[in-house]
Amino acid sequence: LTQNKMTVVAGTFGSSLRFIKNPPASRSDLIDIKDVASTTPKDVLNIVNQSIAVNSTAFEGENEKGEPCFVGNKTETALLQFSRDVKAEHYDSLRTRWIVEQAYPFSSERKAMATVIVVPHPSQPGKTVYRVHVKGASEIILGLCSSILSLQKSSSTTHDNYSTVNTRSMTEDDVDRISRIIQSYATRSLRTLVLLCRFEQWPPRGPLDSSEDGVPYDEYCTCKSLTFLGVVGIEDPLREGVPEAVQACQRAGVFVRMVTGDNIVTAKSIAKQCGIYTSGGIVMEGPAFRKLPQSEMDAILPRLQVLARSSPEDKRILVGRLRELGEIVAVTGDGTNDGPALKMADVGFSMGIAGTEVAKEASSIILM
């Protein structure tokens, strides 16, 4: 549905430093994204940039035309491009400098990923401590925060200040303000991503795994002592001709449904633009859908138009139940996670250029 060409067009550091691409003249509270470097305290920009750089697997490379570009997950490439646009320190320099103790890949169940790094102790020269950087679905992991980045300038005299940054306790007003910001981004069809950090209290002993000598994987997801760094709004424009294609399918008697990992507000907004979501339609989140008794699931399926925050298993359940009810189901997908649903469908369509090998193998038709 979208071009998969993601760009950071809005964001907030702490609770009040808000930036946006081309802000209206009437909004003096909004900073133009091109002025972020000159208006953001150095230590704040440093810690945000560290979070973007080390908690990512994207890198610089070339596209099929030999042109330089960022390669990898499109959300991560958008973040790296944002760091470059605001003239932050190069990501490769940061990755070389900081030792990664452990990396936890993105989990579709937790909607988050994390990286633990070793950093200099802020007050004891020669000693080191651990820091965990987390990024993920805004409405899910915002609740893990107990503190928030302060925009006051750090008292540290260190020129290259990555060890210290000011924080304060997170209040209910902070949570309410940030939640409203996230909601405003989502209603503009922007994908939202929260950046969190756990400062100096991470207590790993050896490898961070589920053994007796390590810290369980779940600890970073369940602890309540994370610091909110910021949230970004990422734009991914619709592909040309999508609304017309959806309308043509509907005229031909095809019921078009959208299954996505986006949050429910973003998903609904995009579905409206496409013509998939219409008056009287149902929008649900994957976790709620998969828990429905079969009778309730069957009752809502005729009007279910959007399934948000869904996992690959939710998509497979949807396809399977529709087929059991006698429907002929076609599924489109391009990712490895789409494999089960593509294979279960009567007809599976995968993308020849952008699709993964798993998706192609599981599909009936490859669109070139």
C-alpha positions as CSV (number, residue, x, y, z in Angstrom):
1,L,0.0,0.0,0.0
2,T,2.8,2.4,0.8
3,Q,6.1,3.1,-1.0
4,N,8.3,1.8,1.9
5,K,10.3,5.0,1.5
6,M,10.3,6.2,5.1
7,T,11.4,9.7,6.3
8,V,11.4,11.3,9.7
9,V,9.2,14.4,9.4
10,A,8.3,15.1,13.0
11,G,9.5,14.4,16.5
12,T,9.8,15.4,20.1
13,F,12.8,15.2,22.5
14,G,11.9,15.0,26.2
15,S,8.4,16.4,26.6
16,S,8.6,19.8,24.9
17,L,11.3,20.1,22.2
18,R,9.1,19.5,19.2
19,F,10.2,19.7,15.6
20,I,8.5,19.2,12.3
21,K,9.2,19.5,8.6
22,N,8.2,22.9,7.3
23,P,6.2,24.2,10.4
24,P,3.5,26.8,9.8
25,A,4.4,30.3,10.7
26,S,1.7,30.4,13.3
27,R,3.3,27.6,15.3
28,S,6.1,29.3,17.2
29,D,6.3,26.2,19.5
30,L,7.5,24.0,16.6
31,I,11.1,23.9,15.4
32,D,11.9,23.3,11.7
33,I,13.5,19.9,11.4
34,K,16.5,21.5,9.6
35,D,17.2,23.6,12.8
36,V,17.2,20.7,15.2
37,A,21.1,20.7,15.4
38,S,21.3,24.4,16.3
39,T,18.4,24.4,18.9
40,T,18.9,21.1,20.7
41,P,21.3,20.9,23.7
42,K,24.5,19.0,22.7
43,D,24.1,16.3,25.3
44,V,20.5,15.7,24.3
45,L,21.3,15.3,20.7
46,N,24.3,13.0,21.6
47,I,22.2,10.6,23.6
48,V,19.4,10.4,21.0
49,N,22.0,9.9,18.2
50,Q,23.7,7.2,20.3
51,S,20.4,5.4,20.7
52,I,19.8,5.6,16.9
53,A,23.3,4.4,16.0
54,V,23.9,1.5,18.3
55,N,20.4,0.1,18.4
56,S,20.2,-0.6,14.7
57,T,21.5,-3.0,12.0
58,A,21.1,-0.6,9.1
59,F,24.2,0.6,7.3
60,E,25.5,2.6,4.3
61,G,25.6,0.9,1.0
62,E,24.4,1.3,-2.6
63,N,21.1,0.7,-4.3
64,E,20.6,-1.3,-7.5
65,K,21.7,1.8,-9.5
66,G,25.0,2.1,-7.6
67,E,23.9,5.2,-5.8
68,P,24.8,5.6,-2.1
69,C,22.0,5.0,0.3
70,F,21.2,3.4,3.7
71,V,20.5,-0.3,3.5
72,G,18.4,-2.3,5.9
73,N,15.1,-2.0,7.8
74,K,13.4,1.0,6.4
75,T,12.5,2.4,9.8
76,E,16.1,2.2,10.8
77,T,17.4,3.7,7.6
78,A,15.0,6.6,8.2
79,L,16.5,7.2,11.6
80,L,20.0,7.1,10.3
81,Q,19.1,9.6,7.6
82,F,17.6,11.8,10.3
83,S,20.8,11.7,12.2
84,R,22.7,12.7,9.1
85,D,20.3,15.5,8.3
86,V,20.7,17.1,11.8
87,K,24.5,16.8,11.4
88,A,24.9,14.4,14.4
89,E,28.1,12.3,14.7
90,H,28.4,9.6,12.1
91,Y,26.8,6.3,13.2
92,D,29.8,4.2,12.2
93,S,32.0,6.2,14.5
94,L,29.7,5.5,17.4
95,R,29.4,1.8,16.7
96,T,33.2,1.6,16.6
97,R,33.5,3.4,19.9
98,W,30.9,1.6,22.0
99,I,31.3,-2.1,22.9
100,V,28.0,-3.9,22.4
101,E,27.4,-6.4,25.2
102,Q,24.3,-7.9,23.8
103,A,21.7,-7.1,21.0
104,Y,18.1,-8.2,21.2
105,P,16.4,-8.2,17.7
106,F,13.0,-6.7,17.1
107,S,10.2,-9.0,18.4
108,S,6.8,-8.8,16.8
109,E,5.3,-9.9,20.1
110,R,6.9,-7.2,22.1
111,K,7.1,-4.7,19.3
112,A,10.5,-3.6,20.5
113,M,14.3,-4.2,20.2
114,A,17.2,-3.4,22.5
115,T,21.0,-3.1,22.5
116,V,23.1,-3.1,25.7
117,I,26.4,-1.2,25.4
118,V,29.4,-0.5,27.8
119,V,30.0,3.2,28.5
120,P,32.4,5.1,30.8
121,H,31.2,5.6,34.4
122,P,29.9,9.2,34.7
123,S,31.8,9.9,37.9
124,Q,34.5,7.2,38.4
125,P,37.3,7.5,35.8
126,G,38.5,4.2,34.5
127,K,35.4,2.3,35.4
128,T,32.6,1.3,33.1
129,V,28.8,0.7,33.4
130,Y,26.1,-0.7,31.1
131,R,23.4,1.1,29.3
132,V,20.4,-0.3,27.4
133,H,18.9,1.4,24.4
134,V,15.3,0.4,23.5
135,K,13.1,1.4,20.6
136,G,9.7,0.3,19.7
137,A,5.9,0.8,19.4
138,S,5.1,4.0,21.1
139,E,1.8,3.2,22.7
140,I,3.2,-0.1,24.0
141,I,6.5,0.8,25.5
142,L,5.8,4.3,26.7
143,G,4.4,2.7,29.8
144,L,7.8,1.3,30.7
145,C,9.2,4.8,31.5
146,S,9.7,6.2,35.0
147,S,11.9,9.2,34.0
148,I,12.2,11.6,31.1
149,L,15.1,13.4,29.3
150,S,15.5,16.9,30.7
151,L,16.3,19.6,28.2
152,Q,18.4,21.6,30.6
153,K,22.1,21.8,29.6
154,S,24.3,19.2,31.3
155,S,26.8,20.5,33.8
156,S,29.5,18.2,32.4
157,T,32.5,19.8,30.9
158,T,33.3,16.9,28.7
159,H,33.3,18.0,25.1
160,D,32.2,14.6,23.8
161,N,29.5,14.1,26.3
162,Y,27.8,10.6,26.0
163,S,28.2,9.6,29.6
164,T,25.9,12.1,31.3
165,V,22.6,13.7,30.6
166,N,20.0,15.3,32.8
167,T,16.8,13.4,33.6
168,R,13.8,13.9,35.9
169,S,10.9,11.9,37.1
170,M,8.1,11.3,34.6
171,T,4.8,12.8,35.6
172,E,1.2,12.1,34.6
173,D,1.2,15.4,32.7
174,D,4.3,14.2,30.8
175,V,2.6,10.9,29.9
176,D,-0.6,12.7,28.8
177,R,1.3,15.3,26.7
178,I,3.4,12.7,25.0
179,S,0.4,10.4,24.4
180,R,-1.4,13.4,22.7
181,I,1.7,14.0,20.5
182,I,1.8,10.4,19.5
183,Q,-1.9,10.5,18.7
184,S,-1.4,13.6,16.6
185,Y,1.3,12.0,14.5
186,A,-0.8,8.8,14.0
187,T,-3.8,10.8,12.8
188,R,-1.5,12.2,10.1
189,S,-0.7,8.6,8.9
190,L,2.7,8.8,10.5
191,R,4.3,5.7,12.0
192,T,5.5,6.5,15.5
193,L,8.5,5.1,17.2
194,V,9.7,5.8,20.8
195,L,13.3,5.9,21.9
196,L,14.1,4.8,25.4
197,C,17.2,4.3,27.5
198,R,18.1,2.8,30.8
199,F,20.9,4.7,32.4
200,E,23.7,3.1,34.4
201,Q,21.5,0.7,36.4
202,W,21.7,-2.3,34.1
203,P,23.2,-5.1,36.1
204,P,24.3,-7.8,33.7
205,R,26.7,-10.6,34.8
206,G,28.3,-12.1,31.7
207,P,26.2,-12.9,28.7
208,L,22.7,-11.4,28.8
209,D,20.6,-14.5,28.3
210,S,18.1,-16.6,30.2
211,S,20.8,-18.7,32.0
212,E,21.5,-18.4,35.8
213,D,24.5,-16.2,35.1
214,G,22.7,-13.7,32.9
215,V,19.8,-11.3,32.8
216,P,16.6,-12.7,31.2
217,Y,15.6,-11.4,27.8
218,D,12.3,-10.2,29.3
219,E,13.9,-7.9,31.9
220,Y,14.3,-4.9,29.6
221,C,10.7,-5.3,28.5
222,T,9.1,-5.6,31.9
223,C,11.2,-3.1,34.0
224,K,9.7,0.2,34.9
225,S,12.9,2.2,35.1
226,L,13.5,3.3,31.5
227,T,14.1,6.9,30.5
228,F,12.0,8.5,27.7
229,L,14.3,10.1,25.2
230,G,11.9,11.0,22.4
231,V,9.4,10.0,19.8
232,V,9.6,10.4,16.0
233,G,6.9,10.5,13.4
234,I,7.9,8.7,10.2
235,E,6.2,9.3,6.9
236,D,5.7,6.5,4.3
237,P,3.6,7.8,1.4
238,L,1.0,5.8,-0.4
239,R,2.1,4.1,-3.7
240,E,0.7,5.8,-6.7
241,G,-2.6,4.3,-7.9
242,V,-3.4,2.4,-4.7
243,P,-6.8,4.0,-4.0
244,E,-7.8,3.4,-7.6
245,A,-6.6,-0.3,-7.4
246,V,-8.6,-0.8,-4.2
247,Q,-11.7,0.7,-5.7
248,A,-11.3,-1.5,-8.8
249,C,-11.1,-4.6,-6.6
250,Q,-14.2,-3.6,-4.6
251,R,-16.2,-3.0,-7.8
252,A,-15.2,-6.5,-8.9
253,G,-16.6,-7.9,-5.7
254,V,-13.3,-8.4,-3.9
255,F,-13.4,-7.5,-0.2
256,V,-10.0,-5.8,0.6
257,R,-8.7,-6.0,4.1
258,M,-5.6,-4.4,5.6
259,V,-3.4,-6.3,8.0
260,T,-0.5,-4.3,9.5
261,G,1.8,-3.9,12.4
262,D,1.1,-0.2,12.6
263,N,-0.8,1.1,15.6
264,I,-4.5,1.3,15.3
265,V,-4.8,5.1,14.7
266,T,-2.1,5.1,12.0
267,A,-3.6,2.0,10.4
268,K,-7.1,3.5,10.3
269,S,-5.8,6.8,8.8
270,I,-3.8,5.0,6.0
271,A,-6.8,2.7,5.3
272,K,-9.1,5.7,4.9
273,Q,-6.7,7.2,2.4
274,C,-6.7,3.9,0.4
275,G,-10.5,3.5,0.5
276,I,-10.2,0.3,2.5
277,Y,-11.8,1.7,5.7
278,T,-15.4,2.8,5.1
279,S,-18.3,3.8,7.3
280,G,-19.5,0.9,9.3
281,G,-16.3,-1.0,9.0
282,I,-14.5,-2.6,12.0
283,V,-10.9,-1.8,13.0
284,M,-9.3,-4.1,15.5
285,E,-5.9,-4.9,17.1
286,G,-4.4,-8.3,16.5
287,P,-4.1,-9.3,20.2
288,A,-7.9,-8.7,20.7
289,F,-8.7,-10.5,17.4
290,R,-6.8,-13.6,18.3
291,K,-8.5,-13.9,21.7
292,L,-12.0,-13.9,20.2
293,P,-14.2,-17.0,20.6
294,Q,-14.9,-18.5,17.2
295,S,-18.6,-17.4,17.3
296,E,-17.6,-13.7,17.9
297,M,-14.8,-13.9,15.3
298,D,-17.3,-15.1,12.7
299,A,-19.7,-12.4,13.6
300,I,-17.2,-9.5,13.0
301,L,-15.4,-10.9,10.0
302,P,-17.9,-9.6,7.4
303,R,-17.2,-6.0,8.6
304,L,-13.5,-6.4,9.6
305,Q,-11.6,-4.0,7.4
306,V,-8.4,-3.3,9.3
307,L,-6.3,-5.5,11.6
308,A,-3.7,-3.3,13.4
309,R,-0.7,-4.2,15.6
310,S,-1.0,-7.7,14.1
311,S,1.5,-10.5,14.3
312,P,2.2,-13.0,11.5
313,E,0.1,-15.5,13.5
314,D,-2.9,-13.0,13.5
315,K,-2.6,-12.9,9.7
316,R,-2.5,-16.7,9.5
317,I,-5.5,-17.0,11.8
318,L,-7.5,-14.5,9.7
319,V,-6.7,-16.3,6.5
320,G,-7.4,-19.7,8.0
321,R,-10.8,-18.7,9.4
322,L,-11.9,-17.0,6.2
323,R,-11.1,-20.2,4.2
324,E,-13.0,-22.3,6.7
325,L,-16.0,-20.1,6.1
326,G,-15.8,-20.9,2.4
327,E,-14.1,-17.7,1.2
328,I,-11.6,-17.7,-1.5
329,V,-8.6,-15.8,0.0
330,A,-5.8,-14.0,-1.8
331,V,-2.9,-12.6,0.3
332,T,-0.2,-10.2,-0.7
333,G,3.1,-9.9,1.2
334,D,6.9,-9.4,0.8
335,G,8.4,-10.2,4.2
336,T,9.6,-13.4,5.8
337,N,6.8,-13.0,8.4
338,D,4.2,-13.2,5.6
339,G,5.2,-16.7,4.7
340,P,2.6,-18.6,6.8
341,A,-0.3,-16.6,5.5
342,L,0.9,-16.6,1.9
343,K,1.2,-20.4,2.0
344,M,-2.2,-20.9,3.6
345,A,-4.1,-18.6,1.2
346,D,-5.8,-19.9,-2.0
347,V,-3.6,-17.5,-3.9
348,G,-0.4,-15.9,-2.5
349,F,1.1,-12.9,-4.2
350,S,4.7,-11.9,-3.4
351,M,6.9,-9.0,-4.7
352,G,9.6,-10.0,-7.1
353,I,12.0,-7.2,-6.4
354,A,11.3,-6.2,-2.8
355,G,10.1,-9.6,-1.6
356,T,12.2,-12.0,0.6
357,E,13.0,-15.5,-0.6
358,V,10.8,-17.0,2.1
359,A,7.8,-14.9,0.8
360,K,8.5,-15.9,-2.8
361,E,8.7,-19.6,-2.0
362,A,5.5,-19.5,0.0
363,S,3.5,-17.6,-2.7
364,S,1.7,-18.8,-5.8
365,I,2.4,-15.8,-8.0
366,I,5.5,-13.5,-7.9
367,L,4.8,-9.9,-9.2
368,M,7.7,-8.6,-11.1
